[in-house]
Amino acid sequence: RFLALGGEPGREGLDTLLQVYGRAFSARDDVALVLHAPCGGEAVEELRRRLEKLRGRGAPEVVLLEAPLRDEDLPGLYAACNLLVAPFRGASYGLSLREAMAVGRPVIATGGGPGEDLVGETSGFPIPPFRRHGPGSADTVGRPWILVPPPACLERLLRYAVQNPSEVRARGEAAARLAADRFSREAAAAAVVRRLETLAVGAAAEQEP
């Protein structure tokens, strides 16, 4: 069971995911894609239109969840699925990647942006992207670009995950260890302490005659 989160089909890569998922699997396959999209508005309408194109005779199972979930219910959503799929074209912090890893679920994600830092070969399934330049909607320092995860690579990883459940579990366990080591409250507190100590040393040096 695959899980995908997000609201903007373009930026989150959900358009590519639906296209690839429908090509890789059929109703005969024991798979399901769970889309959690509590965004409302035009974004969810676009998702519904894409789902209507996908659904039909012989299409693999897709479940669209539109209702918002409480924070305490999110771990259950991750745990109910086998892995998270995030073929994003642009992302910042990668919160959903960290959340999935924390509950022992590996991630198939674009290997750029936060995916480059979080998704390794032993704890997830990175999709090597390429950059595509294009017009931007805001002023930028340089020419804007997006990450493009190749559909063929995404399809290969989806199939590989279904065919190798034991490896998915092993990478999920590795992801949980990585999340505990790097993203726990204790790890965050230790990082803050180190930063404060560095700043204190620098401030003391500036005060010396």
C-alpha positions in Angstrom: 0.0 0.0 0.0 1.5 3.3 -1.2 0.8 6.7 0.6 1.0 10.1 -1.1 0.4 13.4 0.6 -0.1 16.9 -0.8 -2.4 19.5 -2.3 -0.8 20.8 -5.5 -0.7 18.0 -8.1 2.0 19.9 -10.1 4.4 20.8 -7.4 3.9 17.6 -5.4 4.2 15.5 -8.6 0.9 13.7 -8.0 0.0 14.1 -11.7 3.1 12.0 -12.6 2.5 9.6 -9.8 -1.1 8.8 -10.9 0.0 8.4 -14.5 2.8 6.1 -13.6 0.8 4.1 -11.0 -1.9 3.5 -13.5 0.6 2.3 -16.1 2.6 0.1 -13.7 -0.4 -1.8 -12.1 -3.9 -3.0 -12.8 -6.8 -4.3 -10.8 -5.3 -7.7 -10.8 -2.4 -6.5 -8.6 -2.6 -6.5 -4.9 -1.8 -2.8 -4.5 -3.5 0.4 -3.4 -2.6 4.1 -3.5 -3.9 6.2 -0.7 -3.9 10.0 -1.5 -4.4 12.3 1.5 -5.3 15.7 0.1 -7.1 17.8 2.7 -6.5 21.0 0.6 -9.9 21.6 -0.9 -10.5 24.1 -3.7 -9.2 23.8 -7.2 -6.3 21.5 -6.2 -8.5 18.7 -5.0 -10.8 19.3 -7.9 -7.9 18.7 -10.2 -7.0 15.5 -8.3 -10.6 14.3 -8.7 -10.5 14.9 -12.5 -7.2 13.0 -12.8 -8.7 10.1 -10.7 -11.7 9.9 -13.0 -9.4 9.5 -16.0 -7.5 6.8 -14.1 -10.4 4.9 -12.7 -12.2 2.4 -14.9 -12.2 -1.1 -15.9 -8.9 -2.8 -15.0 -7.5 0.3 -13.0 -5.6 -0.3 -9.8 -7.1 0.8 -6.5 -6.9 4.4 -5.5 -8.3 5.9 -2.2 -8.7 9.7 -1.9 -8.9 11.0 1.6 -10.0 14.6 1.7 -10.8 15.1 5.4 -8.1 16.7 7.5 -6.6 14.5 10.2 -5.6 15.5 13.7 -1.8 15.5 14.4 -2.2 12.5 16.7 -3.9 10.6 13.9 -1.1 11.1 11.3 1.2 8.3 12.6 -1.7 5.9 12.1 -2.1 6.9 8.5 1.6 6.4 7.8 1.6 3.0 9.7 -1.4 1.8 7.7 0.7 2.0 4.5 3.9 0.3 3.5 5.8 3.3 2.2 5.4 7.0 1.3 5.8 8.2 -2.3 6.8 11.8 -2.9 7.9 12.5 -6.5 7.9 16.3 -5.8 9.1 18.9 -8.2 9.8 21.4 -5.4 9.9 21.0 -1.6 11.4 22.8 1.3 11.7 21.0 4.7 10.4 17.6 3.8 8.2 17.2 6.9 6.2 14.3 5.5 9.4 12.4 4.6 10.6 12.8 8.2 7.3 11.8 9.6 7.1 8.6 7.5 10.7 7.7 8.5 9.9 8.2 12.2 7.2 5.5 12.1 9.4 3.1 10.1 8.2 3.7 6.6 10.7 4.1 3.8 10.2 6.8 1.2 10.3 6.8 -2.6 11.1 10.4 -3.2 12.8 12.8 -5.5 16.5 12.8 -4.7 16.9 16.5 -4.6 16.0 19.3 -2.1 15.1 17.6 1.2 15.1 14.2 -0.5 18.8 14.6 -1.1 19.4 14.9 2.6 16.9 12.4 3.9 16.4 9.6 1.4 19.4 7.3 1.2 19.9 4.0 -0.7 19.7 2.0 2.5 16.8 3.8 4.2 14.6 4.7 1.2 14.4 4.8 -2.6 15.7 8.1 -4.1 14.6 9.0 -7.6 17.5 10.7 -9.4 16.0 13.9 -10.9 17.1 16.4 -13.5 16.6 20.1 -13.5 14.2 21.9 -15.9 14.4 25.7 -16.3 11.2 27.6 -16.8 9.4 30.9 -16.1 8.7 31.8 -12.5 5.8 33.6 -10.9 8.0 35.7 -8.6 11.2 37.7 -8.8 14.3 35.4 -8.3 18.0 36.0 -8.1 18.7 33.6 -11.0 16.8 31.7 -13.6 14.2 29.5 -11.8 14.2 25.8 -12.2 12.3 22.7 -10.9 13.3 19.1 -10.2 11.9 16.5 -12.6 11.8 12.9 -11.4 11.9 10.7 -14.5 8.6 8.7 -14.7 10.4 5.6 -15.9 12.5 5.6 -12.7 9.5 6.1 -10.5 7.7 3.2 -12.2 10.7 0.9 -11.7 10.8 1.8 -8.0 7.1 1.2 -7.5 7.3 -2.2 -9.1 10.5 -3.0 -7.2 8.8 -2.1 -3.8 5.9 -4.4 -4.6 8.1 -7.3 -5.6 10.5 -6.9 -2.6 8.4 -6.5 0.6 11.2 -7.7 2.8 13.6 -5.1 1.5 10.9 -2.4 2.0 10.6 -3.5 5.7 14.4 -3.5 6.1 14.7 0.0 4.6 11.9 1.2 6.8 13.7 0.0 9.9 16.8 1.8 8.8 14.7 4.9 8.2 13.3 4.8 11.7 16.9 4.5 13.1 18.0 7.4 11.0 15.0 9.5 12.1 15.7 8.7 15.8 19.3 9.6 15.5 18.9 12.8 13.5 15.4 14.2 14.0 14.4 13.3 17.6 13.8 16.1 20.2 17.0 15.0 21.9 19.0 15.3 18.6 17.4 18.7 17.9 18.2 20.0 21.4 21.8 18.8 21.1 22.1 20.6 17.7 20.8 23.8 19.3 23.2 23.5 22.2 26.2 23.1 19.8 25.1 26.1 17.8 24.7 28.3 20.9 28.1 27.2 22.1 29.6 28.2 18.8 27.9 31.6 18.9 29.1 32.1 22.5 32.7 31.4 21.5 32.4 33.8 18.6 30.9 36.5 20.8 33.6 36.1 23.4 36.3 36.4 20.8 34.8 39.6 19.5 34.9 41.1 23.0 38.6 40.4 23.5 40.8 43.5 23.3 
